[in-house]
C-alpha cells in the first residue's frame, strides 16, 4: 500500500470511530430522555390520583349528622 491509500484508510477509520461514538452518545441521551418522560408521566399520574383523593375527601360528609344523613340516603 502506498501512502495515499494508508491516509485514506486512516481517515475512513477515524470517521467510523467518530460516528460510532456519536451514535453511542446519542443513544444514551435518547434513553435518558425516555426515562425522564416516564418519570414525568409517573408524577403526573400520582398528582391526578392525589387530586382525585382530595376531591373525594372534600365531598365526603364532614360531621356525624352529615354521615348519618348520607347513610340514610344510601350515598355513603
LINNORKA-V208323 format. One record per pair of residues at least 6 apart in sequence whose ideal C-beta (glycine too) atoms are under 7 Angstrom apart, sorted by sequence separation. I is the first residue (numbers start at 1). J is the second residue. If there is no record, write none. Layout:
BEGIN
i = {I/I}
j = {J/J}
END
This chain:
BEGIN
i = {61/70/61/67/61}
j = {67/76/70/76/76}
END
